[in-house]
């Protein structure tokens, strides 16, 4: 045995009906209206095959159903839901909450049938809407001069769908173009980075090579002294200032060591003082090494005191 239960999403459906009525009163000859399919569920309490019609709709005289949409409603996997248009199967479901939207119909009748195979459960349809248009082939009252009102409406709908799809495709292509541009930007940055050596561009090195071949001349150290002319420190930290020149343009760098110990890192000169540590009281020998872009080096020493 089975029991039919009806439920309604009143607010949304009443709004659709209200808009349809307003449009119908606004135009002299309304061409399309919508019929709401009540949310209908069949409760099965027996096993084996059990089927029946849960909803049937007949289009008014002079009109045809041209589109239907909705959603299946299941509480069990053991059943089937079928939607027919003039006896032709247009949608079939065997799972929970599957949506359907079928257009380009020209049907006089819509029928929804359920079939249960085993176990108990609920099956039905919800959120259903039937779109109805006048059949201009049978209703002279709504024909235009060429007799193509409904055909034109359907063509407009198809054109709108095609425009929507084209817009979606254009959006995808735009995103792909944006991604490609970003990838090209990243590649260009990587290529630019690969043209830099030792802080100078490939063009710089090409120019240097064209001038007189390889640079083998070391830089000339002009002055090495403590910061602000200092010769001693009481804290153990001593800053060394270096001035030097080279036969070719380019950034010079310098480093220092104390009493033959570990070298500091390289510092761009002039403009940077090199910090060293005098670990004990007394005199200490500070050695400074300067290099140019070609790697040629020169050294000089000074004596500093910790007191």
Secondary structure, DSSP 8 states (H G I E B T S, - for coil): -EEEEEE--HHHHHHHHHHHHHHHHHSSS--EEEEEE-EEEEEE-S-S-EEEEEEEEE--TTEEEEEEEEEEEES-SSEEEEEEETTEEEEEE-STT-EEEEEEEEESEEEEEEEE-SS-EEEEEEEEEEEEEE-TTT-GGG--TTS-HHHHHHHHHHHHHHHHHHHHHHHHHHHHHHHHHHHHHHHHHHHHHTTEETTEEHHHHHHHHHHHSS-----EEEEEEEGGG--EESSSEEEEEEEEE-SS-S-EEEEEEETT------EEESS--EEEE--SSEEEEEEEEEE-TT--EEEEEEEEEE-
